[in-house]
Structures are given as C-alpha cells and as structure tokens.
C-alpha cells in the first residue's frame, strides 16, 4: 500500500461492519423459503441486517447473491451425499441412505422445508430464465452423481449387467423432487420415509451368479477312458 509522509493510506469507503458469512446464511434461508423472484430486496436486507448499498458492495446484486447462496447450500449437501455414497457398501444401500437423508433434511423443523435447488426456481417468469437454467444445470449434475454411483454398483456386481442406469437415476431423482414438494406441503418425516421405502421396492433384483459346475473326479476318469 502506498504511503504519504510515512503513513499508510486507508482504503476508500467504510470498512465492512457486518459478518458476511452470517448475512449470506440468512439470505440463503430467505431464498430457500420464498424462491428467487418472490424474494424482494427489502426481504433480503431485513433478514441480513444490512442496507442495500452494503448488499451491493458485498455481493454484487440480487442474482449474484442468490447464486452464491445456492452454492453455499449445495456445498453442504454435496459433502453429506458424497459421504453416504462412499460409505455404503452397495449401490442399493447408497440410494436408500440418500433418500433417507433427504427425508430427514426436507422435514427438518429448524429451517425451510424441501430442497433449495428444487424449490427456488418455482414460479419464475421468463425474465428469470437464466436463473432457472443455472438451477437446472445443478440438478442435472446431481442426477449425474446418482448415475455414477449406480454405474459403480453395476461394475461391482451388486446390480445386473445391462441395468439401465440412466433411467434408474432419473427415477430416483424424480422421487427426490416429489419428496421435496410433498415436504413443502407439510408431509412429515414418517411420510417421506414411507415414500422412500416404496421407491426402493422398484430397485432391480440382483441376479445370483451361478457357481461353475466342478467336474467330479470319476466323471473325468470316465471321459478319459472313452
């Protein structure tokens, strides 16, 4: 930093007088509850405890703040899901644990219900098409993560070879979205867990691998004599 007469020059503007991380957390909850378009600047500044100039200085604008809030939300969920997928011994157990985790998170009373990435884009107009597109890309990425875990199940032999892993991933991604909407309508954790269990009954049956028939010694001797 340049100095004048040996003194450090102070940066222009007032120093930030709020906790940016805490403000982002509160903004995330407002967007999660009301969606992108229905959330006003006044809603955000009231929840974050800052004025509009401070919001713009710290986050850019409403859309940039929203996408940063979405990334914050997804980073947490991504860590949880990746841990579930790594620890589960089979693909079936991985997907079952994934849906069970979702049922618990969606019905949690301490915050907004459902999934932010699913709920925040509802009721958006054409003016917010780019926001909807960005959220759709994130949902596609989550679906690809599901498919990758199911593909691994095929490779490990706990799913039949030839399983349509893409269709299976689409099915469970759709179940997840339905659970998110049902939770927003007030479905309890018990109801959401029942939905998850019903969905798991659609899981492909594993095909038992038949052991190779071992040739008995006397059969080998008989063929030799022939």
MIVOVEX-817324 format. One line per field, with one value per atom (N, C-alpha, C): atom name; residue number from 1; x, y, z. Coordinates in pm, whole numbers. Layout:
N
atom <- (CA:...)
nr <- (NUM:...)
c1 <- (X:...)
c2 <- (Y:...)
c3 <- (Z:...)
This chain:
226
atom <- (N:CA:C:N:CA:C:N:CA:C:N:CA:C:N:CA:C:N:CA:C:N:CA:C:N:CA:C:N:CA:C:N:CA:C:N:CA:C:N:CA:C:N:CA:C:N:CA:C:N:CA:C:N:CA:C:N:CA:C:N:CA:C:N:CA:C:N:CA:C:N:CA:C:N:CA:C:N:CA:C:N:CA:C:N:CA:C:N:CA:C:N:CA:C:N:CA:C:N:CA:C:N:CA:C:N:CA:C:N:CA:C:N:CA:C:N:CA:C:N:CA:C:N:CA:C:N:CA:C:N:CA:C:N:CA:C:N:CA:C:N:CA:C:N:CA:C:N:CA:C:N:CA:C:N:CA:C:N:CA:C:N:CA:C:N:CA:C:N:CA:C:N:CA:C:N:CA:C:N:CA:C:N:CA:C:N:CA:C:N:CA:C:N:CA:C:N:CA:C:N:CA:C:N:CA:C:N:CA:C:N:CA:C:N:CA:C:N:CA:C:N:CA:C:N:CA:C:N:CA:C:N:CA:C:N:CA:C:N:CA:C:N:CA:C:N:CA:C:N:CA:C:N:CA:C:N:CA:C:N:CA:C:N:CA:C:N:CA:C:N:CA:C:N:CA:C:N:CA:C:N:CA:C:N:CA:C:N:CA:C:N:CA:C:N:CA:C:N:CA:C:N:CA:C:N:CA:C:N:CA:C:N:CA:C:N:CA:C:N:CA:C:N:CA:C:N:CA:C:N:CA:C:N:CA:C:N:CA:C:N:CA:C:N:CA:C:N:CA:C:N:CA:C:N:CA:C:N:CA:C:N:CA:C:N:CA:C:N:CA:C:N:CA:C:N:CA:C:N:CA:C:N:CA:C:N:CA:C:N:CA:C:N:CA:C:N:CA:C:N:CA:C:N:CA:C:N:CA:C:N:CA:C:N:CA:C:N:CA:C:N:CA:C:N:CA:C:N:CA:C:N:CA:C:N:CA:C:N:CA:C:N:CA:C:N:CA:C:N:CA:C:N:CA:C:N:CA:C:N:CA:C:N:CA:C:N:CA:C:N:CA:C:N:CA:C:N:CA:C:N:CA:C:N:CA:C:N:CA:C:N:CA:C:N:CA:C:N:CA:C:N:CA:C:N:CA:C:N:CA:C:N:CA:C:N:CA:C:N:CA:C:N:CA:C:N:CA:C:N:CA:C:N:CA:C:N:CA:C:N:CA:C:N:CA:C:N:CA:C:N:CA:C:N:CA:C:N:CA:C:N:CA:C:N:CA:C:N:CA:C:N:CA:C:N:CA:C:N:CA:C:N:CA:C:N:CA:C:N:CA:C:N:CA:C:N:CA:C:N:CA:C:N:CA:C:N:CA:C:N:CA:C:N:CA:C:N:CA:C:N:CA:C:N:CA:C:N:CA:C:N:CA:C:N:CA:C:N:CA:C:N:CA:C:N:CA:C:N:CA:C:N:CA:C:N:CA:C:N:CA:C:N:CA:C:N:CA:C:N:CA:C:N:CA:C:N:CA:C:N:CA:C:N:CA:C:N:CA:C:N:CA:C:N:CA:C:N:CA:C:N:CA:C:N:CA:C:N:CA:C:N:CA:C:N:CA:C:N:CA:C:N:CA:C:N:CA:C:N:CA:C:N:CA:C:N:CA:C:N:CA:C:N:CA:C:N:CA:C:N:CA:C:N:CA:C:N:CA:C:N:CA:C:N:CA:C:N:CA:C:N:CA:C:N:CA:C:N:CA:C:N:CA:C:N:CA:C:N:CA:C)
nr <- (1:1:1:2:2:2:3:3:3:4:4:4:5:5:5:6:6:6:7:7:7:8:8:8:9:9:9:10:10:10:11:11:11:12:12:12:13:13:13:14:14:14:15:15:15:16:16:16:17:17:17:18:18:18:19:19:19:20:20:20:21:21:21:22:22:22:23:23:23:24:24:24:25:25:25:26:26:26:27:27:27:28:28:28:29:29:29:30:30:30:31:31:31:32:32:32:33:33:33:34:34:34:35:35:35:36:36:36:37:37:37:38:38:38:39:39:39:40:40:40:41:41:41:42:42:42:43:43:43:44:44:44:45:45:45:46:46:46:47:47:47:48:48:48:49:49:49:50:50:50:51:51:51:52:52:52:53:53:53:54:54:54:55:55:55:56:56:56:57:57:57:58:58:58:59:59:59:60:60:60:61:61:61:62:62:62:63:63:63:64:64:64:65:65:65:66:66:66:67:67:67:68:68:68:69:69:69:70:70:70:71:71:71:72:72:72:73:73:73:74:74:74:75:75:75:76:76:76:77:77:77:78:78:78:79:79:79:80:80:80:81:81:81:82:82:82:83:83:83:84:84:84:85:85:85:86:86:86:87:87:87:88:88:88:89:89:89:90:90:90:91:91:91:92:92:92:93:93:93:94:94:94:95:95:95:96:96:96:97:97:97:98:98:98:99:99:99:100:100:100:101:101:101:102:102:102:103:103:103:104:104:104:105:105:105:106:106:106:107:107:107:108:108:108:109:109:109:110:110:110:111:111:111:112:112:112:113:113:113:114:114:114:115:115:115:116:116:116:117:117:117:118:118:118:119:119:119:120:120:120:121:121:121:122:122:122:123:123:123:124:124:124:125:125:125:126:126:126:127:127:127:128:128:128:129:129:129:130:130:130:131:131:131:132:132:132:133:133:133:134:134:134:135:135:135:136:136:136:137:137:137:138:138:138:139:139:139:140:140:140:141:141:141:142:142:142:143:143:143:144:144:144:145:145:145:146:146:146:147:147:147:148:148:148:149:149:149:150:150:150:151:151:151:152:152:152:153:153:153:154:154:154:155:155:155:156:156:156:157:157:157:158:158:158:159:159:159:160:160:160:161:161:161:162:162:162:163:163:163:164:164:164:165:165:165:166:166:166:167:167:167:168:168:168:169:169:169:170:170:170:171:171:171:172:172:172:173:173:173:174:174:174:175:175:175:176:176:176:177:177:177:178:178:178:179:179:179:180:180:180:181:181:181:182:182:182:183:183:183:184:184:184:185:185:185:186:186:186:187:187:187:188:188:188:189:189:189:190:190:190:191:191:191:192:192:192:193:193:193:194:194:194:195:195:195:196:196:196:197:197:197:198:198:198:199:199:199:200:200:200:201:201:201:202:202:202:203:203:203:204:204:204:205:205:205:206:206:206:207:207:207:208:208:208:209:209:209:210:210:210:211:211:211:212:212:212:213:213:213:214:214:214:215:215:215:216:216:216:217:217:217:218:218:218:219:219:219:220:220:220:221:221:221:222:222:222:223:223:223:224:224:224:225:225:225:226:226:226)
c1 <- (85:0:89:54:134:119:222:220:240:192:213:272:394:465:483:508:537:414:293:171:99:47:-26:-157:-188:-313:-427:-535:-650:-729:-785:-867:-990:-1034:-1151:-1277:-1376:-1503:-1498:-1617:-1625:-1588:-1523:-1494:-1625:-1627:-1748:-1780:-1905:-1943:-2038:-2039:-2126:-2052:-2103:-2045:-2099:-2014:-2060:-2112:-2044:-2084:-2221:-2245:-2374:-2484:-2452:-2550:-2587:-2489:-2515:-2603:-2579:-2660:-2807:-2831:-2969:-3032:-2953:-3005:-3043:-2961:-2989:-3125:-3153:-3279:-3398:-3382:-3492:-3520:-3415:-3433:-3493:-3447:-3494:-3644:-3686:-3826:-3918:-3874:-3964:-3933:-3815:-3778:-3709:-3651:-3572:-3657:-3760:-3836:-3919:-3979:-4068:-3992:-3862:-3781:-3745:-3781:-3751:-3621:-3571:-3451:-3477:-3599:-3635:-3634:-3683:-3681:-3537:-3449:-3310:-3239:-3252:-3180:-3233:-3364:-3421:-3366:-3359:-3309:-3159:-3086:-2941:-2892:-2982:-2945:-2852:-2865:-2780:-2866:-2807:-2881:-2845:-2924:-2897:-2756:-2698:-2561:-2462:-2479:-2389:-2407:-2533:-2559:-2489:-2506:-2445:-2292:-2239:-2094:-2036:-2107:-2055:-2085:-2201:-2244:-2270:-2267:-2292:-2435:-2522:-2664:-2744:-2875:-2963:-2931:-2909:-2883:-2750:-2647:-2518:-2527:-2602:-2623:-2696:-2796:-2873:-2784:-2703:-2620:-2514:-2466:-2370:-2440:-2565:-2642:-2669:-2699:-2722:-2596:-2483:-2356:-2329:-2361:-2342:-2429:-2554:-2648:-2598:-2560:-2519:-2388:-2299:-2171:-2193:-2284:-2315:-2377:-2478:-2549:-2455:-2368:-2275:-2184:-2135:-2047:-2120:-2245:-2324:-2350:-2392:-2425:-2301:-2191:-2067:-2023:-2041:-2005:-2094:-2224:-2317:-2278:-2249:-2217:-2086:-1991:-1862:-1872:-1952:-1959:-2052:-2154:-2249:-2181:-2196:-2127:-2183:-2311:-2372:-2445:-2475:-2548:-2688:-2752:-2887:-2887:-2793:-2787:-2751:-2668:-2632:-2755:-2838:-2956:-3058:-3072:-3166:-3123:-2994:-2944:-2962:-2941:-2957:-3100:-3199:-3339:-3377:-3321:-3347:-3291:-3172:-3112:-3200:-3249:-3334:-3463:-3523:-3647:-3626:-3512:-3481:-3456:-3378:-3345:-3469:-3549:-3665:-3769:-3782:-3884:-3830:-3706:-3643:-3719:-3751:-3831:-3748:-3615:-3530:-3505:-3553:-3530:-3638:-3626:-3724:-3731:-3848:-3866:-3831:-3801:-3770:-3627:-3600:-3466:-3459:-3360:-3349:-3333:-3254:-3227:-3352:-3443:-3569:-3674:-3686:-3796:-3772:-3647:-3619:-3654:-3668:-3696:-3844:-3929:-4072:-4131:-4229:-4300:-4211:-4104:-4019:-4076:-4064:-4112:-4000:-4034:-3935:-3817:-3839:-3732:-3620:-3651:-3550:-3510:-3523:-3493:-3349:-3256:-3115:-3092:-3170:-3159:-3212:-3327:-3384:-3287:-3221:-3126:-3008:-2959:-2846:-2884:-3006:-3052:-3073:-3123:-3143:-3009:-2906:-2772:-2724:-2754:-2713:-2791:-2918:-2996:-2947:-2907:-2852:-2722:-2642:-2517:-2543:-2646:-2682:-2730:-2807:-2856:-2739:-2638:-2520:-2444:-2444:-2381:-2453:-2586:-2665:-2629:-2625:-2596:-2457:-2361:-2224:-2220:-2297:-2298:-2367:-2472:-2541:-2451:-2381:-2286:-2181:-2136:-2038:-2095:-2225:-2290:-2290:-2309:-2303:-2162:-2063:-1924:-1885:-1942:-1910:-1986:-2086:-2161:-2282:-2318:-2437:-2562:-2547:-2660:-2637:-2744:-2726:-2659:-2575:-2516:-2630:-2620:-2726:-2834:-2820:-2915:-2916:-3034:-3044:-3020:-2894:-2856:-2906:-2914:-2964:-3110:-3192:-3334:-3353:-3269:-3279:-3243:-3140:-3101:-3212:-3273:-3384:-3500:-3528:-3640:-3617:-3499:-3475:-3457:-3409:-3403:-3544:-3636:-3776:-3843:-3814:-3866:-3819:-3692:-3637:-3712:-3737:-3808:-3950:-4015:-4150:-4151:-4051:-4041:-4022:-3947:-3924:-4056:-4136:-4265:-4363:-4362:-4451:-4414:-4284:-4242:-4287:-4283:-4329:-4479:-4551:-4695:-4724:-4619:-4638:-4620:-4573:-4551:-4451:-4479:-4390:-4272:-4174:-4060:-4106:-4203:-4255:-4314:-4389:-4449:-4341:-4242:-4135:-4053:-4031:-3958:-4038:-4170:-4254:-4245:-4238:-4222:-4089:-3984:-3851:-3850:-3914:-3918:-3997:-4105:-4184:-4101:-4024:-3940:-3832:-3781:-3675:-3726:-3857:-3912:-3905:-3875:-3858:-3715:-3628:-3488:-3476:-3393:-3378:-3332:-3386:-3345:-3205:-3124:-2989:-2996:-2912:-2908:-2796:-2834:-2732:-2644:-2516:-2422:-2408:-2443:-2431:-2288:-2250:-2112:-2084:-1962:-1926:-1932:-1988:-2000:-1862:-1829:-1699:-1710:-1613:-1611:-1569:-1655:-1622:-1509:-1423:-1308:-1349:-1459:-1497:-1551:-1615:-1664:-1546:-1441:-1322:-1258:-1252:-1190:-1270:-1405:-1491:-1471:-1461:-1442:-1306:-1207:-1072:-1072:-1146:-1149:-1220:-1326:-1396:-1306)
c2 <- (-118:0:124:223:344:424:500:580:726:810:955:1003:1064:1112:1001:880:768:702:751:694:610:496:408:475:469:527:431:480:398:365:243:210:298:330:414:341:418:359:313:289:244:96:57:-85:-162:-286:-367:-386:-356:-362:-476:-580:-694:-822:-931:-1063:-1113:-1115:-1153:-1296:-1385:-1525:-1545:-1477:-1487:-1424:-1314:-1247:-1338:-1407:-1499:-1616:-1664:-1773:-1729:-1609:-1561:-1538:-1489:-1471:-1605:-1707:-1841:-1890:-1869:-1916:-1842:-1711:-1634:-1683:-1701:-1751:-1892:-1973:-2111:-2114:-2024:-2020:-1963:-1856:-1783:-1799:-1848:-1858:-1732:-1739:-1626:-1503:-1517:-1399:-1340:-1425:-1375:-1307:-1325:-1259:-1119:-1019:-880:-835:-725:-666:-630:-582:-546:-669:-783:-908:-944:-931:-970:-879:-749:-656:-667:-690:-704:-830:-940:-1065:-1059:-992:-987:-879:-786:-678:-576:-553:-455:-368:-260:-175:-212:-166:-202:-172:-53:-28:-132:-175:-275:-410:-442:-568:-567:-457:-448:-449:-382:-377:-514:-592:-720:-835:-828:-943:-913:-789:-755:-714:-809:-780:-900:-893:-998:-1134:-1135:-1263:-1324:-1243:-1294:-1344:-1272:-1315:-1449:-1463:-1587:-1705:-1688:-1799:-1835:-1736:-1766:-1841:-1805:-1875:-2019:-2039:-2174:-2259:-2201:-2273:-2310:-2222:-2249:-2368:-2365:-2473:-2605:-2603:-2727:-2783:-2697:-2745:-2833:-2791:-2871:-3005:-3000:-3122:-3216:-3158:-3239:-3321:-3258:-3328:-3444:-3422:-3526:-3643:-3609:-3714:-3793:-3724:-3794:-3890:-3850:-3937:-4062:-4041:-4154:-4250:-4195:-4279:-4355:-4295:-4361:-4470:-4446:-4540:-4658:-4641:-4750:-4863:-4987:-5098:-5137:-5106:-5139:-5017:-5022:-4911:-4898:-5012:-5008:-4938:-4976:-4915:-4767:-4732:-4591:-4507:-4555:-4480:-4476:-4587:-4590:-4491:-4488:-4392:-4249:-4228:-4096:-4045:-4130:-4090:-4071:-4154:-4141:-4009:-3973:-3845:-3729:-3740:-3636:-3621:-3733:-3729:-3655:-3679:-3613:-3465:-3432:-3291:-3212:-3269:-3197:-3166:-3254:-3235:-3167:-3121:-3058:-2931:-2920:-2807:-2681:-2694:-2579:-2485:-2520:-2434:-2455:-2389:-2408:-2555:-2598:-2737:-2755:-2879:-2911:-2882:-2884:-2862:-2724:-2645:-2510:-2511:-2602:-2604:-2642:-2717:-2756:-2647:-2598:-2507:-2364:-2319:-2177:-2134:-2229:-2193:-2199:-2239:-2248:-2108:-2098:-1971:-1861:-1897:-1796:-1758:-1632:-1585:-1596:-1562:-1567:-1475:-1371:-1277:-1342:-1452:-1521:-1654:-1663:-1790:-1834:-1738:-1775:-1832:-1785:-1840:-1983:-2003:-2138:-2233:-2183:-2264:-2304:-2210:-2239:-2345:-2337:-2436:-2571:-2570:-2696:-2766:-2690:-2749:-2814:-2752:-2808:-2936:-2937:-3060:-3172:-3135:-3234:-3292:-3208:-3253:-3351:-3322:-3412:-3546:-3541:-3664:-3746:-3679:-3748:-3816:-3755:-3814:-3942:-3939:-4059:-4171:-4135:-4234:-4294:-4211:-4260:-4364:-4341:-4439:-4568:-4556:-4676:-4751:-4677:-4740:-4819:-4762:-4831:-4962:-4959:-5080:-5190:-5152:-5250:-5306:-5218:-5262:-5353:-5326:-5408:-5540:-5552:-5677:-5682:-5570:-5575:-5531:-5503:-5478:-5560:-5610:-5692:-5615:-5682:-5621:-5587:-5475:-5433:-5349:-5321:-5234:-5096:-5042:-4908:-4804:-4776:-4691:-4547:-4500:-4364:-4352:-4450:-4449:-4462:-4545:-4565:-4436:-4368:-4240:-4136:-4132:-4039:-4067:-4195:-4234:-4183:-4210:-4170:-4019:-3953:-3806:-3748:-3811:-3766:-3792:-3907:-3936:-3828:-3791:-3688:-3556:-3516:-3391:-3397:-3511:-3526:-3517:-3574:-3566:-3421:-3345:-3204:-3126:-3149:-3079:-3127:-3256:-3309:-3251:-3235:-3179:-3033:-2960:-2821:-2813:-2918:-2924:-2971:-3002:-3038:-3185:-3265:-3408:-3426:-3522:-3550:-3636:-3646:-3733:-3877:-3920:-4057:-4081:-3983:-3996:-4000:-3914:-3910:-4038:-4095:-4221:-4334:-4331:-4432:-4422:-4299:-4279:-4337:-4309:-4361:-4513:-4575:-4721:-4779:-4714:-4760:-4751:-4644:-4626:-4733:-4775:-4876:-5013:-5034:-5161:-5174:-5062:-5065:-5099:-5117:-5146:-5280:-5288:-5415:-5529:-5645:-5762:-5802:-5837:-5883:-6024:-6050:-6183:-6261:-6371:-6452:-6518:-6507:-6570:-6718:-6805:-6947:-6991:-7069:-7115:-7211:-7210:-7302:-7445:-7533:-7674:-7738:-7796:-7861:-8004:-8047:-8183:-8280:-8379:-8481:-8570:-8618:-8699:-8823:-8890:-9011:-8981:-8859:-8821:-8795:-8732:-8704:-8835:-8934:-9062:-9134:-9126:-9195:-9136:-9000:-8939:-8976:-8988:-9024:-9163:-9260:-9396:-9403:-9314:-9314:-9264)
c3 <- (0:0:0:-84:-91:38:69:191:157:247:234:365:356:475:577:525:615:675:642:698:593:636:544:504:374:326:355:414:444:317:307:191:186:64:48:96:137:179:324:375:514:523:633:650:669:624:636:784:822:963:992:908:933:897:948:923:789:687:553:549:619:618:682:794:861:777:709:622:505:449:338:383:504:559:568:614:627:490:395:259:199:223:172:222:349:407:347:319:260:118:38:-98:-97:-5:8:40:126:169:62:-6:-96:-244:-277:-418:-465:-585:-635:-662:-744:-786:-674:-592:-486:-373:-368:-264:-310:-231:-265:-200:-248:-188:-43:-15:122:212:159:237:275:176:196:296:277:366:510:524:659:727:652:710:737:648:659:756:789:882:821:689:621:530:478:385:241:144:4:-44:-14:-61:-9:115:171:101:69:-3:-138:-213:-346:-337:-235:-221:-189:-108:-63:-158:-228:-307:-455:-494:-634:-656:-683:-700:-651:-667:-615:-679:-809:-876:-830:-819:-774:-630:-548:-410:-408:-493:-499:-538:-643:-689:-583:-511:-404:-291:-264:-161:-203:-331:-383:-369:-402:-390:-244:-154:-12:30:-13:19:-40:-167:-233:-178:-137:-84:39:124:243:203:117:78:1:-81:-161:-70:35:129:196:236:301:205:83:-14:-54:-78:-115:-5:120:232:233:209:203:91:-26:-141:-122:-52:-30:76:178:290:264:182:158:80:124:58:-79:-103:-233:-287:-417:-479:-420:-395:-339:-203:-118:15:5:-94:-114:-147:-239:-279:-166:-93:19:127:159:259:210:81:19:36:8:22:169:256:400:452:408:445:397:273:217:297:335:414:545:608:735:716:612:586:541:453:400:506:606:709:834:827:944:984:1112:1160:1183:1179:1212:1095:977:861:756:640:533:491:446:405:258:223:84:48:-82:-135:-201:-163:-218:-370:-423:-567:-646:-582:-647:-627:-504:-471:-519:-524:-551:-693:-785:-924:-958:-863:-893:-909:-996:-1021:-1076:-1148:-1210:-1347:-1382:-1512:-1615:-1740:-1848:-1820:-1741:-1711:-1631:-1564:-1483:-1546:-1678:-1746:-1722:-1716:-1697:-1557:-1459:-1324:-1323:-1388:-1398:-1467:-1571:-1646:-1558:-1477:-1388:-1285:-1233:-1135:-1201:-1325:-1398:-1420:-1449:-1466:-1337:-1226:-1098:-1067:-1102:-1081:-1172:-1294:-1387:-1332:-1270:-1211:-1096:-1016:-905:-958:-1066:-1127:-1181:-1238:-1288:-1174:-1057:-941:-898:-905:-878:-976:-1103:-1207:-1187:-1152:-1132:-1021:-913:-803:-847:-926:-975:-1074:-1160:-1253:-1176:-1064:-983:-928:-897:-850:-954:-1080:-1189:-1200:-1194:-1204:-1087:-969:-852:-849:-937:-943:-853:-783:-700:-775:-904:-995:-1121:-1183:-1303:-1416:-1491:-1611:-1706:-1773:-1864:-1798:-1668:-1599:-1665:-1690:-1749:-1639:-1617:-1505:-1521:-1644:-1667:-1627:-1668:-1633:-1482:-1419:-1275:-1200:-1248:-1186:-1204:-1323:-1348:-1253:-1233:-1146:-1004:-948:-809:-795:-899:-897:-895:-969:-971:-837:-776:-642:-544:-553:-465:-482:-608:-633:-577:-594:-539:-388:-325:-179:-133:-211:-177:-179:-281:-291:-183:-155:-51:85:110:238:250:140:143:172:134:163:305:381:520:553:456:483:595:682:795:750:837:809:789:870:859:720:670:536:429:442:342:344:463:472:407:422:359:207:155:10:-35:43:9:6:106:111:-6:-42:-157:-285:-297:-416:-424:-311:-311:-355:-349:-396:-547:-613:-759:-800:-702:-731:-804:-907:-983:-894:-918:-841:-883:-785:-816:-872:-968:-1028:-962:-896:-829:-933:-911:-1005:-976:-1076:-1052:-1054:-950:-945:-1059:-1108:-1216:-1165:-1249:-1210:-1212:-1099:-1089:-1139:-1215:-1269:-1160:-1137:-1038:-1089:-1002:-1044:-1123:-1081:-1151:-1289:-1307:-1438:-1532:-1479:-1560:-1606:-1514:-1547:-1652:-1641:-1740:-1877:-1885:-2017:-2074:-1983:-2029:-2089:-2022:-2073:-2208:-2224:-2353:-2463)
